[in-house]
Amino acid sequence: MRFDSVVRPRCGPGDVPRLCHDGEVPKLLLLDTASLYFRAFYGVPESLRAPDGTPVNAVRGLLDFLTRLVGDHKPTHLVACWDDDWRPAWRVRLVPSYKAHRVALRMPEGPDLEEVPPALEVQVPLIRQALDALGIAVVGAPGYEADDVIGTLAARAHMPVDVVTGDRDLFQVVDDERGVRVLYTARGVGNLQVVDEEWVQRKYGVPARHYADFALLRGDPSDGLPGVPGVGEKTAASLVGRYGDIDAIIAAAGDDASGMAPSLRAKIQQAADYLAAARDVVRVATDVDLPDIDQALPREPADLERWQRLVDQWRLGGSATRLVSTLAAV
């Protein structure tokens, strides 16, 4: 499927031009939606509730985040990328420990249920309803995480891309030549860290294109990925800097003349099976089959009547008003 059949600029169909007819510079904003609504849930008081007592702090917080992101970065296109499967079975088959500590209930069919605070769980359908009523594209894919949707859309984009996330794994999609950056939310949506190739190199000592190799060696306990025992960030960066990708590192570990220290060669060799299995767990997919959907940033709610019902029912108040005003003004 051609990406230009998926992303259509407001100024016309087909390949995205350098400038739209009204002088806009096309830009695609990709949201790691779950990352944002988790941040909103923990950052906005749970005392914000609908008239029936349902908490709406994550809903209102996410709407406020959207207002800030659209107002500050002025995208022409926006996609809320969705976890249709937060722990894909194919990744679990490769590394059984993958996100295992976050499973609330194992399901005989379909994705396992993630451990989510009940006060947030009840809000996720409301977030989806609000995005749909606004006309903001929500894109997921069966058997894939939001990261994979982001990786695929970023790889196929015909315009600059900003990825909004709190997940370091997505640093691997950064590509200065193609205009792909990450807006990292570790310090909050109001204080985003712009992550480009220079930033990744300076922070981790590796090129962005090898961030996945670096992360594979280092491991990530938050995702249940152990990495190579005895290899931390500095050693992982040194290996990537000297040898390149994981295949070259494994080859060097098996070569007496590679210059790799014997103790380090032994560690890599002992972890060879893990490295071979985990590489596709750590790397985001870039070839997911995605549905055709209009990703142009809406200037007003697509379904005004439905939007107003949601605003009234869930008491979304100023958060809803500010977002609609921002969309109209961009």
Phi, psi and omega in degrees: 000130180283138181292331181288352171275347181262312181264118181238119180292155177300332186276002175150166183279172174085200182299143182285128179281172177298318178227142171287167186296338180265013176090359179291142172267117182300138176207134181256127176253119180253123183258128167279087196299314181297320177303321182285318182285333171296315178298318179297318182300315183278346183259347182244136184303136180289352178292346175287112186222156175285168179304332179273005178095354179294130177294140179228020182296322179289322179297308182294321178297318179294319177299320177294322176300315180299318179301314181294315183294315180292317180294321183279323190251348171047059176289153170267341181225146184213133176228128171270104183279136193239145174275091172292332176215105186285342181219076186303139182301326182292330175286321179295323177299324180285317180224097185302335181281356185301114179055019184299327182288352181254008181277125177270324182206128178275131184255137178294330177225141180082177184296145171299154179275131180278145176288108182231136177306134181307324181291338173271320183305320182290341183270341184300315176298328179292322177298316180297318179297318181295316179298318179297316181295326177290334185090017176278127183298129174244120187233124172224178179211133179304132178082009181223154177271167176302325178304321182288324175297316178299314180300320181290313180295321179294321181292330185262354187295145177253026182206167175301148184229133169245127180255122181259116186200160169252013185258116181296335181305330183282358173299338181292343180271353182298133184205101182300320184298324180265000178075030180259119179237165170247133170259102191272130190264013186305327181258011178106156181293334177279354181220058185291142172267119178280116184256113173240188185296320179298319181295315180298316180298316181291321184284318189244348179078020179224153173292149180303325182294343178250013181298322180297322177296316177300312181294326178297317179290317184289323185085170180208097181302330181294340176251008180073027180251111188286336186072195179268120180306131179086002178245110177261193185299315184295317180292319179299315179297320179296318179296314179296318181296326184272321189248337179102228187282178188294327178297318179292325179292316178296319178297318180296324180294336179264007185244115181301334184264011186284342182088359177284137180302140182306319181294323180287322176302319181295319180297317180294318180296320180293334181261010187301319180295316178299314182298320180295322181283320190278345184302320181279347173283318184283322182285132176284145178288148178235013185226031181288138176282113185246152181286155172289129181203143180284120185253008178297139178297125179290145176266346178204163179304135180292326178233088187299319181296315179295318179301315182294324176298316179297316180300316181288315184295320186255008177052061181274345166046230185298330179298318179291317182298315182296319181294314179299320178295321180292317178300320181290333186268343185292000000 
